[in-house]
Amino acid sequence: MGETFKLRIKVYKYTLILTCLISGIAVFVIREYVPFIYGLVFGTLIASLNFTLLAKTLERAAKMTPERAKGYATSRYFIRYMIYGIVLYISVVADYINIIGTIVGLLVIKIVILILHAFNDKAYYKRIFRIR
Amino acid sequence: MEPITGRALILACSAIGAGLAMIAGIGPGIGQGFAAGKGAEGVGRQPEAQGDIIRTMLLGAAVAETTGIYGLIVALILLFANPLIGLL
């Protein structure tokens, strides 16, 4: 299962919810919404798989020596980067997939992570808007 | 020698721009490698905190990848769906 299993499930769950929400909005806002939704689903699926790949990479890297972990994580990053490149190229070339949808799909998981784990502290916002 | 047309100039500059945009993809790779190295060091020093270290590293690495994706998007749009050619 690994140390990140629960975290991954939580992130996937919220990613699915956000993707459905964006798809629902796209149906009302965008005239040709089918290619956009195709792109969104395509991007979200690839981003989720790449997130799993990242988790597996880091779980393995943590058990290596620091020097080996450095090289291993960097090499795996470039493999994932190549996958992103192929996905974006397919979206640009294929007419039935909207590139904007794919870009949004790829970034949905990052937005979920930021919302769940970076901007989830209410005290932080209170400090920003506090009048001194 | 034929004169350089506006379209050819835009295509050439776009290719150079795409190459420059791809530099953005190198940074996250180096950063992730560095973080993984330090994470492995941390796990070696404090094995009981392995789960916390990996989880924090995972979230950080996933967000750090975003800038690389932006660079890739800019490069691919400049190469295959250049919006500047339509302005001619």
Backbone of each chain as ProteinMPNN parsed JSONL, in Angstrom:
{"seq_chain_A": "MGETFKLRIKVYKYTLILTCLISGIAVFVIREYVPFIYGLVFGTLIASLNFTLLAKTLERAAKMTPERAKGYATSRYFIRYMIYGIVLYISVVADYINIIGTIVGLLVIKIVILILHAFNDKAYYKRIFRIR", "coords_chain_A": {"N_chain_A": [[0.823, -1.211, 0.0], [1.873, 1.274, 0.849], [3.176, 4.44, 2.155], [1.806, 6.616, 1.298], [-0.735, 6.092, 0.51], [-3.34, 6.674, 1.639], [-3.355, 9.451, 1.507], [-3.174, 9.826, -1.254], [-5.612, 8.72, -2.111], [-7.398, 10.525, -0.972], [-6.695, 12.881, -2.333], [-7.331, 12.107, -4.985], [-10.071, 11.765, -4.766], [-11.05, 14.372, -4.244], [-10.123, 15.55, -6.556], [-11.649, 14.311, -8.511], [-14.166, 15.278, -7.789], [-13.799, 18.051, -8.245], [-13.248, 17.999, -10.985], [-15.695, 17.083, -12.017], [-17.269, 19.231, -11.262], [-16.125, 21.345, -12.768], [-16.64, 20.339, -15.315], [-19.433, 20.397, -15.312], [-19.861, 23.181, -15.151], [-18.69, 23.9, -17.568], [-20.459, 22.843, -19.447], [-22.56, 24.662, -19.431], [-21.302, 27.09, -19.972], [-19.45, 26.949, -22.129], [-19.68, 26.79, -25.673], [-19.05, 24.653, -27.547], [-18.825, 22.094, -25.877], [-18.134, 19.405, -25.67], [-15.513, 18.565, -26.774], [-13.962, 19.973, -24.916], [-14.597, 18.724, -22.481], [-13.701, 16.153, -23.034], [-10.949, 16.705, -23.218], [-10.515, 17.626, -20.617], [-11.06, 15.346, -19.055], [-9.155, 13.594, -20.087], [-6.747, 14.969, -19.457], [-6.967, 15.056, -16.633], [-6.952, 12.335, -15.963], [-4.381, 11.54, -16.843], [-2.789, 13.231, -15.265], [-3.445, 12.253, -12.729], [-2.439, 9.651, -12.899], [0.251, 10.254, -13.235], [0.733, 11.422, -10.784], [0.505, 9.225, -9.11], [2.696, 7.826, -10.053], [4.715, 9.566, -9.261], [4.453, 9.372, -6.481], [5.162, 6.68, -6.08], [7.788, 6.795, -6.976], [8.97, 8.523, -5.078], [8.58, 7.068, -2.743], [10.268, 4.917, -3.215], [12.677, 6.277, -3.541], [13.167, 7.303, -1.014], [14.186, 5.201, 0.364], [16.698, 4.848, -0.57], [20.266, 5.627, -0.905], [21.282, 9.053, -0.312], [22.638, 10.163, -2.601], [22.039, 8.401, -4.692], [19.281, 8.576, -4.619], [18.874, 11.176, -5.467], [19.657, 11.178, -8.21], [17.902, 9.214, -9.155], [15.314, 10.287, -8.638], [15.412, 12.581, -10.243], [15.766, 11.472, -12.834], [13.393, 10.033, -13.11], [11.603, 12.132, -13.003], [12.003, 13.337, -15.489], [11.019, 11.378, -17.175], [8.282, 11.451, -16.515], [7.788, 14.047, -17.321], [8.107, 13.822, -20.037], [5.9, 12.242, -20.601], [3.855, 14.086, -20.012], [4.435, 15.878, -22.069], [3.852, 14.322, -24.377], [1.108, 13.931, -24.01], [0.145, 16.583, -24.15], [0.933, 17.203, -26.742], [-0.634, 15.419, -28.24], [-3.14, 16.483, -27.611], [-2.934, 18.989, -28.824], [-2.699, 18.31, -31.522], [-4.898, 16.582, -32.105], [-8.237, 17.011, -33.218], [-10.58, 16.531, -31.87], [-10.115, 16.902, -29.222], [-9.913, 19.382, -26.793], [-7.372, 21.704, -26.245], [-7.208, 23.537, -24.153], [-8.889, 22.377, -22.293], [-7.405, 20.085, -21.684], [-5.137, 21.255, -20.502], [-6.278, 22.479, -18.251], [-7.222, 20.158, -17.019], [-4.782, 18.875, -16.433], [-3.853, 20.556, -14.491], [-5.696, 20.489, -12.455], [-5.318, 18.669, -10.35], [-3.149, 19.776, -9.04], [-4.245, 22.139, -8.138], [-6.101, 21.099, -6.335], [-4.353, 19.967, -4.441], [-3.102, 22.285, -3.514], [-5.309, 23.636, -2.41], [-6.183, 21.818, -0.431], [-3.914, 21.389, 1.197], [-2.218, 23.614, 1.382], [-3.524, 26.121, 1.435], [-5.313, 25.88, 3.577], [-5.514, 26.86, 6.068], [-7.25, 28.754, 8.239], [-6.497, 30.743, 9.981], [-4.349, 31.89, 8.757], [-5.454, 33.46, 6.685], [-6.85, 35.203, 8.262], [-4.788, 36.574, 9.441], [-3.753, 37.925, 7.249], [-5.769, 39.765, 6.554], [-5.965, 41.259, 8.821], [-6.357, 44.264, 10.61], [-3.936, 46.55, 11.526]], "CA_chain_A": [[0.0, 0.0, 0.0], [2.75, 2.439, 0.901], [2.874, 5.476, 3.147], [1.048, 7.729, 0.722], [-1.979, 5.562, -0.057], [-4.511, 7.424, 2.117], [-3.235, 10.812, 0.963], [-3.488, 9.765, -2.686], [-7.054, 8.497, -2.269], [-8.053, 11.795, -0.636], [-6.453, 13.818, -3.45], [-8.1, 11.644, -6.159], [-11.497, 11.994, -4.493], [-11.345, 15.788, -4.455], [-9.866, 15.842, -7.977], [-12.848, 13.849, -9.225], [-15.25, 16.228, -7.497], [-13.515, 19.316, -8.94], [-13.393, 17.757, -12.431], [-17.141, 17.046, -12.298], [-17.749, 20.606, -11.112], [-15.67, 22.118, -13.937], [-17.395, 19.814, -16.47], [-20.795, 20.931, -15.198], [-19.827, 24.601, -15.516], [-18.351, 23.977, -19.002], [-21.666, 22.537, -20.242], [-23.379, 25.869, -19.535], [-20.529, 28.271, -20.369], [-18.757, 26.772, -23.416], [-20.626, 26.366, -26.717], [-18.676, 23.278, -27.941], [-18.286, 21.614, -24.601], [-17.704, 17.992, -25.695], [-14.041, 18.464, -26.824], [-13.406, 20.485, -23.658], [-14.74, 17.686, -21.441], [-12.748, 15.096, -23.404], [-9.624, 17.189, -22.812], [-10.485, 17.7, -19.151], [-10.97, 13.975, -18.525], [-7.851, 13.086, -20.53], [-5.72, 15.624, -18.641], [-7.099, 14.652, -15.227], [-6.507, 10.936, -15.833], [-2.917, 11.473, -16.964], [-2.215, 13.892, -14.087], [-3.605, 11.329, -11.591], [-1.471, 8.554, -13.063], [1.586, 10.804, -12.978], [0.822, 11.633, -9.331], [0.804, 7.892, -8.568], [4.088, 7.534, -10.427], [5.548, 10.404, -8.392], [4.401, 8.795, -5.131], [5.971, 5.44, -6.096], [9.189, 7.211, -7.105], [9.48, 9.077, -3.823], [8.632, 5.97, -1.763], [11.491, 4.149, -3.469], [13.85, 7.145, -3.356], [13.403, 7.5, 0.419], [14.917, 4.048, 0.912], [18.022, 4.793, -1.206], [21.241, 6.576, -0.36], [20.947, 10.385, -0.846], [23.178, 10.405, -3.95], [21.257, 7.599, -5.643], [17.909, 9.113, -4.616], [18.902, 12.402, -6.266], [19.668, 10.787, -9.625], [16.693, 8.429, -9.444], [14.147, 11.189, -8.687], [15.551, 13.459, -11.414], [15.526, 10.71, -14.072], [11.961, 9.715, -13.172], [10.896, 13.371, -13.316], [12.041, 13.579, -16.932], [10.081, 10.418, -17.8], [6.935, 12.011, -16.337], [7.734, 15.27, -18.138], [7.915, 13.355, -21.409], [4.489, 11.819, -20.689], [3.085, 15.332, -20.118], [4.678, 16.406, -23.416], [3.099, 13.505, -25.342], [-0.316, 14.221, -23.795], [-0.152, 17.915, -24.676], [1.08, 17.138, -28.199], [-1.847, 14.754, -28.756], [-4.256, 17.426, -27.491], [-2.778, 20.056, -29.825], [-2.877, 17.752, -32.872], [-6.236, 15.994, -32.297], [-9.312, 18.011, -33.289], [-11.69, 16.215, -30.963], [-9.74, 17.217, -27.829], [-9.592, 20.808, -26.616], [-6.092, 21.857, -25.523], [-7.456, 24.254, -22.88], [-9.439, 21.362, -21.394], [-6.303, 19.242, -21.211], [-4.295, 22.045, -19.588], [-7.03, 22.587, -16.976], [-7.208, 18.806, -16.434], [-3.461, 18.593, -15.862], [-3.599, 21.416, -13.327], [-6.736, 20.315, -11.422], [-4.754, 17.955, -9.188], [-2.277, 20.735, -8.32], [-5.154, 23.063, -7.436], [-6.635, 20.346, -5.195], [-3.296, 19.869, -3.417], [-2.927, 23.614, -2.913], [-6.473, 23.961, -1.569], [-6.268, 20.917, 0.73], [-2.755, 21.326, 2.081], [-1.451, 24.852, 1.525], [-4.389, 27.248, 1.789], [-6.408, 25.35, 4.394], [-5.389, 27.419, 7.409], [-8.074, 29.97, 8.304], [-5.754, 31.754, 10.736], [-3.474, 32.543, 7.782], [-6.238, 34.511, 6.034], [-7.177, 36.22, 9.264], [-3.584, 37.399, 9.63], [-3.593, 38.783, 6.069], [-6.75, 40.855, 6.547], [-6.046, 41.906, 10.133], [-5.974, 45.683, 10.586], [-3.029, 46.828, 12.646]], "C_chain_A": [[0.858, 1.262, 0.0], [2.26, 3.501, 1.87], [1.927, 6.541, 2.619], [-0.335, 7.319, 0.244], [-3.204, 6.409, 0.331], [-4.538, 8.839, 1.528], [-3.634, 10.843, -0.507], [-4.987, 9.604, -2.907], [-7.825, 9.793, -2.01], [-7.913, 12.791, -1.792], [-7.272, 13.417, -4.678], [-9.586, 11.954, -5.998], [-11.868, 13.45, -4.781], [-11.099, 16.192, -5.909], [-11.079, 15.464, -8.814], [-14.0, 14.829, -9.031], [-15.046, 17.528, -8.281], [-13.665, 19.162, -10.451], [-14.874, 17.745, -12.821], [-17.73, 18.453, -12.242], [-17.383, 21.454, -12.333], [-16.426, 21.657, -15.19], [-18.812, 20.375, -16.486], [-20.864, 22.393, -15.589], [-19.593, 24.748, -17.024], [-19.569, 23.726, -19.884], [-22.505, 23.803, -20.452], [-22.622, 27.052, -20.144], [-19.941, 28.145, -21.784], [-19.734, 26.214, -24.451], [-20.324, 24.92, -27.15], [-18.009, 22.617, -26.743], [-17.756, 20.177, -24.651], [-16.173, 17.859, -25.821], [-13.381, 18.943, -25.534], [-13.465, 19.412, -22.571], [-13.828, 16.497, -21.745], [-11.346, 15.46, -22.917], [-9.467, 17.177, -21.305], [-10.293, 16.306, -18.545], [-9.602, 13.371, -18.86], [-6.73, 13.653, -19.643], [-5.76, 15.166, -17.196], [-6.592, 13.226, -15.027], [-4.986, 10.842, -15.873], [-2.251, 12.107, -15.743], [-2.314, 12.973, -12.864], [-2.608, 10.178, -11.686], [-0.047, 9.037, -12.785], [1.793, 11.064, -11.485], [1.144, 10.299, -8.633], [2.262, 7.524, -8.825], [5.07, 8.303, -9.543], [5.611, 9.822, -6.982], [5.278, 7.54, -5.059], [7.462, 5.782, -6.15], [9.751, 7.676, -5.772], [9.545, 8.012, -2.731], [9.905, 5.137, -1.954], [12.742, 4.975, -3.165], [14.198, 7.305, -1.879], [14.205, 6.357, 1.033], [16.328, 3.931, 0.326], [19.021, 5.675, -0.454], [20.946, 7.936, -0.986], [21.436, 10.621, -2.28], [22.371, 9.649, -4.999], [19.832, 8.146, -5.765], [17.816, 10.343, -5.508], [18.795, 12.064, -7.758], [18.389, 10.078, -10.033], [15.475, 9.359, -9.601], [14.22, 12.086, -9.919], [15.236, 12.707, -12.702], [14.04, 10.381, -14.219], [11.13, 10.962, -13.49], [10.874, 13.576, -14.825], [11.17, 12.581, -17.697], [8.655, 10.971, -17.704], [6.73, 13.253, -17.201], [7.482, 14.909, -19.608], [6.459, 12.907, -21.618], [3.58, 13.051, -20.822], [3.204, 15.903, -21.528], [3.869, 15.658, -24.462], [1.604, 13.827, -25.25], [-0.693, 15.576, -24.404], [-0.048, 17.937, -26.192], [-0.168, 16.507, -28.829], [-3.036, 15.725, -28.712], [-4.181, 18.542, -28.531], [-3.137, 19.528, -31.208], [-4.311, 17.265, -33.1], [-7.319, 17.074, -32.251], [-10.403, 17.78, -32.248], [-11.346, 16.427, -29.488], [-9.351, 18.693, -27.761], [-8.338, 20.93, -25.747], [-6.297, 22.568, -24.181], [-8.004, 23.272, -21.835], [-8.339, 20.484, -20.818], [-5.423, 19.983, -20.209], [-4.987, 22.162, -18.218], [-7.019, 21.231, -16.262], [-5.887, 18.473, -15.775], [-3.232, 19.386, -14.57], [-4.616, 21.242, -12.198], [-6.145, 19.679, -10.157], [-3.846, 18.869, -8.362], [-3.141, 21.714, -7.52], [-5.719, 22.382, -6.188], [-5.599, 20.263, -4.076], [-3.113, 21.208, -2.72], [-4.085, 23.953, -1.974], [-6.475, 23.12, -0.291], [-5.12, 21.087, 1.715], [-1.96, 22.623, 2.227], [-2.327, 26.002, 2.001], [-5.564, 26.775, 2.642], [-6.406, 25.909, 5.817], [-6.149, 28.747, 7.484], [-7.329, 31.1, 9.022], [-4.831, 32.552, 9.812], [-4.199, 33.705, 7.098], [-6.598, 35.616, 7.009], [-5.983, 37.153, 9.48], [-3.402, 38.365, 8.467], [-4.49, 40.015, 6.176], [-6.863, 41.574, 7.893], [-5.571, 43.362, 10.033], [-5.105, 45.961, 11.802], [-3.192, 48.26, 13.129]], "O_chain_A": [[0.6, 2.199, -0.755], [1.122, 3.48, 2.337], [1.318, 7.28, 3.393], [-1.037, 8.123, -0.369], [-3.995, 6.806, -0.524], [-5.581, 9.347, 1.115], [-4.332, 11.751, -0.956], [-5.569, 10.257, -3.773], [-8.773, 10.12, -2.723], [-8.876, 13.453, -2.18], [-7.848, 14.278, -5.343], [-10.266, 12.347, -6.946], [-12.855, 13.732, -5.46], [-11.783, 17.07, -6.436], [-11.485, 16.203, -9.712], [-14.715, 15.165, -9.975], [-15.977, 18.046, -8.898], [-14.147, 20.071, -11.127], [-15.258, 18.329, -13.834], [-18.575, 18.822, -13.058], [-18.218, 22.185, -12.865], [-16.808, 22.477, -16.025], [-19.326, 20.775, -17.531], [-21.797, 22.814, -16.272], [-20.203, 25.595, -17.678], [-19.698, 24.329, -20.95], [-23.091, 23.995, -21.517], [-23.233, 27.923, -20.764], [-19.934, 29.113, -22.544], [-20.508, 25.3, -24.166], [-21.209, 24.065, -27.13], [-16.784, 22.593, -26.625], [-17.004, 19.772, -23.764], [-15.575, 17.11, -25.049], [-12.366, 18.391, -25.108], [-12.501, 19.215, -21.831], [-13.251, 15.902, -20.835], [-10.652, 14.654, -22.297], [-8.431, 16.775, -20.777], [-9.475, 16.112, -17.646], [-8.976, 12.721, -18.022], [-5.881, 12.912, -19.147], [-4.717, 14.915, -16.593], [-5.895, 12.936, -14.055], [-4.374, 10.159, -15.051], [-1.259, 11.581, -15.238], [-1.387, 12.913, -12.056], [-2.008, 9.778, -10.688], [0.756, 8.326, -12.18], [2.91, 10.937, -10.983], [1.943, 10.25, -7.698], [2.958, 6.995, -7.96], [6.105, 7.779, -9.132], [6.674, 9.78, -6.363], [6.037, 7.356, -4.108], [8.284, 5.16, -5.478], [10.85, 7.288, -5.375], [10.444, 8.035, -1.891], [10.534, 4.711, -0.986], [13.724, 4.472, -2.618], [15.37, 7.428, -1.522], [14.825, 6.515, 2.084], [17.071, 3.018, 0.684], [18.669, 6.371, 0.498], [20.409, 7.985, -2.092], [20.721, 11.217, -3.085], [22.057, 10.186, -6.061], [19.253, 8.177, -6.851], [16.827, 10.542, -6.213], [17.945, 12.603, -8.468], [17.856, 10.309, -11.118], [14.71, 9.241, -10.558], [13.203, 12.326, -10.57], [14.529, 13.223, -13.567], [13.493, 10.443, -15.32], [10.096, 10.878, -14.153], [9.842, 13.947, -15.383], [10.641, 12.911, -18.758], [7.912, 10.961, -18.686], [5.647, 13.481, -17.739], [6.748, 15.597, -20.318], [5.866, 13.157, -22.667], [2.656, 13.063, -21.635], [2.219, 16.352, -22.114], [3.265, 16.276, -25.339], [0.924, 13.976, -26.266], [-1.712, 15.702, -25.082], [-0.839, 18.602, -26.861], [-0.689, 17.006, -29.826], [-3.834, 15.785, -29.647], [-5.201, 18.99, -29.055], [-3.802, 20.216, -31.983], [-4.881, 17.505, -34.164], [-7.322, 17.934, -31.37], [-11.063, 18.72, -31.804], [-12.169, 16.17, -28.61], [-8.563, 19.181, -28.571], [-8.251, 20.344, -24.667], [-5.639, 22.24, -23.193], [-7.639, 23.324, -20.661], [-8.332, 20.174, -19.626], [-5.011, 19.418, -19.196], [-4.364, 21.97, -17.174], [-6.829, 21.166, -15.047], [-5.85, 17.871, -14.702], [-2.512, 18.943, -13.676], [-4.429, 21.781, -11.108], [-6.44, 20.104, -9.04], [-3.783, 18.752, -7.138], [-2.818, 22.07, -6.387], [-5.81, 22.993, -5.123], [-5.924, 20.464, -2.905], [-2.984, 21.27, -1.497], [-3.878, 24.486, -0.884], [-6.734, 23.634, 0.797], [-5.311, 20.951, 2.923], [-1.11, 22.722, 3.113], [-1.924, 26.772, 2.872], [-6.692, 27.228, 2.445], [-7.194, 25.485, 6.662], [-5.746, 29.738, 6.875], [-7.516, 32.274, 8.702], [-4.564, 33.73, 10.049], [-3.642, 34.792, 6.946], [-6.65, 36.794, 6.654], [-6.146, 38.357, 9.675], [-2.951, 39.494, 8.662], [-4.06, 41.143, 5.932], [-7.754, 42.402, 8.082], [-4.525, 43.649, 9.45], [-5.471, 45.66, 12.938], [-2.511, 48.677, 14.066]]}, "seq_chain_B": "MEPITGRALILACSAIGAGLAMIAGIGPGIGQGFAAGKGAEGVGRQPEAQGDIIRTMLLGAAVAETTGIYGLIVALILLFANPLIGLL", "coords_chain_B": {"N_chain_B": [[19.499, 36.027, -53.142], [16.625, 35.252, -51.225], [14.245, 37.513, -49.774], [13.519, 37.791, -46.241], [10.463, 36.665, -45.111], [7.583, 37.869, -43.219], [6.168, 35.797, -41.999], [8.029, 33.71, -41.97], [9.915, 34.8, -40.273], [8.454, 34.989, -37.887], [7.975, 32.277, -37.41], [10.587, 31.341, -37.046], [11.429, 32.818, -34.8], [9.545, 31.887, -33.002], [10.309, 29.238, -32.755], [12.769, 29.559, -31.488], [11.86, 30.742, -29.152], [10.31, 28.641, -28.142], [12.281, 26.803, -27.551], [13.646, 28.212, -25.548], [11.608, 28.32, -23.645], [11.485, 25.698, -22.861], [13.562, 25.44, -21.123], [12.545, 25.934, -18.668], [11.652, 23.498, -17.823], [13.776, 22.155, -16.741], [14.479, 23.053, -14.205], [12.486, 22.164, -12.137], [13.12, 19.434, -12.205], [15.757, 19.277, -11.25], [15.287, 20.372, -8.749], [13.457, 18.541, -7.618], [15.041, 16.27, -7.499], [16.984, 17.132, -5.693], [15.375, 17.536, -3.425], [14.501, 14.914, -3.01], [16.919, 13.675, -2.397], [17.59, 14.982, 0.011], [15.379, 14.185, 1.47], [15.811, 11.419, 1.64], [18.081, 11.508, 3.196], [16.975, 12.549, 5.543], [15.209, 10.461, 6.238], [17.069, 8.495, 6.772], [18.243, 9.572, 9.051], [16.129, 9.769, 10.817], [14.231, 7.338, 11.033], [11.633, 6.692, 11.919], [10.042, 8.763, 11.123], [9.461, 8.444, 8.496], [7.038, 8.169, 6.954], [5.787, 10.725, 7.247], [7.754, 12.357, 6.115], [7.846, 11.442, 3.43], [5.225, 11.978, 2.594], [5.047, 14.795, 2.816], [7.045, 15.488, 1.044], [5.975, 14.479, -1.31], [3.696, 16.092, -1.765], [4.906, 18.595, -2.062], [6.61, 18.119, -4.263], [4.754, 17.519, -6.255], [3.422, 19.957, -6.611], [5.571, 21.536, -7.347], [6.148, 20.636, -9.882], [4.451, 21.984, -11.541], [5.379, 24.405, -12.709], [7.144, 23.496, -14.626], [5.345, 22.242, -16.344], [3.945, 24.451, -17.277], [5.926, 25.707, -18.836], [6.279, 23.747, -20.793], [3.747, 23.757, -21.999], [3.709, 26.342, -23.113], [5.825, 26.099, -24.937], [4.888, 24.021, -26.665], [2.546, 25.152, -27.678], [3.609, 27.338, -29.046], [4.999, 25.972, -31.021], [3.141, 24.227, -32.357], [0.554, 25.308, -32.421], [0.557, 28.026, -33.134], [-0.368, 31.222, -32.172], [0.436, 33.651, -33.146], [0.849, 33.71, -35.873], [-1.61, 34.034, -37.013], [-2.02, 36.729, -36.725], [-0.812, 38.033, -38.773]], "CA_chain_B": [[18.955, 35.594, -51.849], [15.239, 35.68, -51.029], [14.045, 38.293, -48.534], [12.844, 37.063, -45.148], [9.052, 37.071, -44.97], [7.113, 38.023, -41.839], [5.776, 34.473, -41.501], [9.254, 32.942, -41.679], [10.535, 35.41, -39.085], [7.656, 34.592, -36.713], [8.212, 30.845, -37.148], [11.949, 31.181, -36.509], [11.451, 33.357, -33.429], [8.735, 30.985, -32.166], [11.124, 28.053, -32.465], [13.748, 29.963, -30.464], [11.072, 30.929, -27.918], [9.933, 27.319, -27.614], [13.508, 26.249, -26.948], [13.887, 28.918, -24.279], [10.559, 27.93, -22.684], [11.771, 24.348, -22.36], [14.533, 25.534, -20.011], [11.739, 25.899, -17.436], [11.448, 22.11, -17.412], [14.968, 21.587, -16.085], [14.483, 23.462, -12.792], [11.789, 21.229, -11.24], [13.843, 18.148, -12.165], [16.884, 19.434, -10.314], [14.698, 20.597, -7.42], [12.897, 17.28, -7.106], [16.179, 15.406, -7.166], [17.584, 17.675, -4.466], [14.438, 17.248, -2.327], [14.516, 13.464, -2.757], [18.189, 13.401, -1.707], [17.457, 15.454, 1.403], [14.378, 13.316, 2.103], [16.487, 10.158, 1.967], [18.952, 11.829, 4.34], [16.079, 12.671, 6.707], [14.724, 9.119, 6.612], [18.216, 7.81, 7.391], [18.491, 10.139, 10.38], [14.943, 9.588, 11.676], [13.417, 6.361, 10.273], [10.228, 6.644, 12.353], [9.297, 9.855, 10.473], [9.476, 8.177, 7.051], [5.733, 8.463, 6.358], [5.593, 12.178, 7.188], [8.725, 12.924, 5.165], [7.436, 11.103, 2.055], [3.975, 12.685, 2.275], [5.362, 16.218, 2.606], [7.843, 15.558, -0.191], [5.063, 14.206, -2.431], [2.874, 17.282, -2.027], [5.81, 19.643, -2.568], [7.092, 17.766, -5.602], [3.626, 17.602, -7.199], [3.172, 21.366, -6.907], [6.77, 22.076, -8.023], [6.112, 20.231, -11.294], [3.545, 22.852, -12.3], [6.104, 25.391, -13.527], [7.651, 22.761, -15.784], [4.215, 22.024, -17.265], [3.686, 25.741, -17.932], [6.944, 25.861, -19.889], [5.96, 22.768, -21.85], [2.544, 24.248, -22.696], [4.12, 27.496, -23.931], [6.648, 25.589, -26.051], [4.07, 23.251, -27.622], [1.631, 26.076, -28.371], [4.41, 28.106, -30.012], [5.412, 25.112, -32.138], [2.083, 23.535, -33.105], [-0.701, 26.067, -32.526], [1.068, 29.386, -32.937], [-1.409, 32.232, -32.366], [1.006, 34.862, -33.739], [0.753, 33.649, -37.339], [-2.939, 34.556, -37.359], [-2.024, 38.186, -36.655], [-0.21, 38.603, -40.004]], "C_chain_B": [[17.536, 36.141, -51.64], [15.099, 36.506, -49.753], [13.287, 37.457, -47.489], [11.409, 37.581, -45.017], [8.679, 37.174, -43.486], [6.787, 36.686, -41.205], [7.004, 33.649, -41.102], [9.925, 33.468, -40.415], [9.802, 34.982, -37.815], [7.924, 33.124, -36.368], [9.587, 30.627, -36.514], [12.018, 31.653, -35.057], [10.645, 32.47, -32.48], [9.529, 29.738, -31.795], [12.16, 28.366, -31.387], [13.037, 30.124, -29.114], [10.685, 29.612, -27.285], [11.13, 26.661, -26.935], [13.803, 26.892, -25.605], [12.865, 28.514, -23.211], [10.847, 26.558, -22.089], [12.81, 24.345, -21.244], [13.796, 25.447, -18.672], [11.516, 24.478, -16.931], [12.614, 21.514, -16.647], [14.93, 21.844, -14.574], [13.767, 22.506, -11.856], [12.488, 19.875, -11.124], [14.979, 18.189, -11.171], [16.344, 19.564, -8.884], [14.159, 19.323, -6.8], [13.999, 16.314, -6.692], [16.807, 15.819, -5.85], [16.71, 17.335, -3.256], [14.457, 15.765, -1.977], [15.79, 13.061, -2.016], [18.112, 13.783, -0.242], [16.44, 14.603, 2.174], [14.992, 11.991, 2.519], [17.423, 10.333, 3.16], [18.139, 11.882, 5.631], [15.575, 11.333, 7.186], [15.844, 8.321, 7.284], [18.453, 8.269, 8.815], [17.346, 9.814, 11.342], [13.965, 8.615, 10.992], [11.943, 6.341, 10.671], [9.381, 7.734, 11.685], [9.182, 9.651, 8.962], [8.159, 8.572, 6.357], [5.506, 9.959, 6.184], [6.496, 12.813, 6.141], [8.26, 12.671, 3.733], [6.179, 11.879, 1.66], [4.233, 14.168, 1.98], [6.105, 16.411, 1.286], [6.944, 15.388, -1.416], [4.254, 15.446, -2.793], [3.726, 18.4, -2.62], [6.249, 19.371, -3.993], [5.985, 17.894, -6.641], [3.352, 19.053, -7.577], [4.351, 21.97, -7.673], [6.783, 21.741, -9.51], [5.338, 21.207, -12.171], [4.298, 23.815, -13.216], [6.696, 24.74, -14.78], [6.562, 22.546, -16.822], [3.881, 23.33, -17.99], [4.657, 25.956, -19.093], [6.658, 24.974, -21.082], [4.764, 23.239, -22.677], [2.92, 25.397, -23.635], [4.896, 27.016, -25.161], [5.789, 24.888, -27.096], [3.084, 24.149, -28.368], [2.401, 26.901, -29.402], [4.772, 27.255, -31.23], [4.233, 24.64, -32.989], [0.771, 24.306, -33.237], [-0.383, 27.55, -32.335], [-0.014, 30.456, -33.181], [-0.89, 33.488, -33.086], [0.887, 34.884, -35.25], [-0.585, 34.224, -37.813], [-2.983, 36.084, -37.363], [-1.476, 38.829, -37.93], [-1.264, 39.076, -40.998]], "O_chain_B": [[17.277, 37.327, -51.848], [15.767, 36.225, -48.757], [12.527, 36.548, -47.823], [11.179, 38.776, -44.835], [9.369, 36.638, -42.619], [7.082, 36.453, -40.033], [7.026, 32.991, -40.062], [10.433, 32.701, -39.597], [10.423, 34.656, -36.803], [8.079, 32.767, -35.2], [9.738, 29.841, -35.578], [12.588, 30.98, -34.199], [10.998, 32.313, -31.311], [9.44, 29.243, -30.671], [12.403, 27.558, -30.491], [13.545, 29.7, -28.076], [10.718, 29.461, -26.063], [11.0, 26.042, -25.878], [14.165, 26.213, -24.644], [13.2, 28.381, -22.034], [10.491, 26.288, -20.942], [12.93, 23.368, -20.505], [14.336, 24.959, -17.679], [11.224, 24.272, -15.753], [12.467, 20.489, -15.981], [15.293, 20.984, -13.773], [14.359, 22.065, -10.87], [12.452, 19.243, -10.068], [15.155, 17.281, -10.36], [16.863, 18.958, -7.946], [14.37, 19.052, -5.618], [13.9, 15.632, -5.672], [17.122, 14.984, -5.002], [17.204, 16.908, -2.212], [14.434, 15.396, -0.803], [15.756, 12.215, -1.122], [18.512, 13.018, 0.637], [16.61, 14.336, 3.364], [14.73, 11.493, 3.614], [17.55, 9.453, 4.011], [18.542, 11.346, 6.664], [15.514, 11.079, 8.389], [15.608, 7.574, 8.234], [18.816, 7.476, 9.683], [17.568, 9.609, 12.536], [12.963, 9.056, 10.428], [11.089, 6.009, 9.848], [8.153, 7.649, 11.677], [8.844, 10.584, 8.234], [8.168, 9.223, 5.312], [5.087, 10.413, 5.119], [6.076, 13.685, 5.382], [8.276, 13.585, 2.908], [6.073, 12.375, 0.538], [3.702, 14.72, 1.017], [5.844, 17.344, 0.527], [7.125, 16.063, -2.43], [4.137, 15.808, -3.964], [3.313, 19.069, -3.567], [6.263, 20.271, -4.833], [6.231, 18.322, -7.769], [3.078, 19.347, -8.74], [4.158, 22.816, -8.545], [7.364, 22.477, -10.308], [5.536, 21.259, -13.385], [3.904, 24.019, -14.364], [6.743, 25.348, -15.85], [6.806, 22.65, -18.024], [3.57, 23.316, -19.181], [4.254, 26.338, -20.192], [6.779, 25.395, -22.232], [4.768, 23.134, -23.904], [2.509, 25.427, -24.795], [4.652, 27.47, -26.279], [5.947, 25.136, -28.292], [2.816, 23.934, -29.55], [1.906, 27.138, -30.504], [4.843, 27.768, -32.347], [4.318, 24.653, -34.217], [-0.046, 23.975, -34.096], [-0.972, 28.228, -31.493], [-0.517, 30.571, -34.298], [-1.68, 34.293, -33.578], [0.829, 35.956, -35.852], [-0.669, 34.824, -38.885], [-3.894, 36.671, -37.946], [-1.653, 40.028, -38.146], [-0.922, 39.575, -42.07]]}, "name": "protein", "num_of_chains": 2, "seq": "MGETFKLRIKVYKYTLILTCLISGIAVFVIREYVPFIYGLVFGTLIASLNFTLLAKTLERAAKMTPERAKGYATSRYFIRYMIYGIVLYISVVADYINIIGTIVGLLVIKIVILILHAFNDKAYYKRIFRIRMEPITGRALILACSAIGAGLAMIAGIGPGIGQGFAAGKGAEGVGRQPEAQGDIIRTMLLGAAVAETTGIYGLIVALILLFANPLIGLL"}
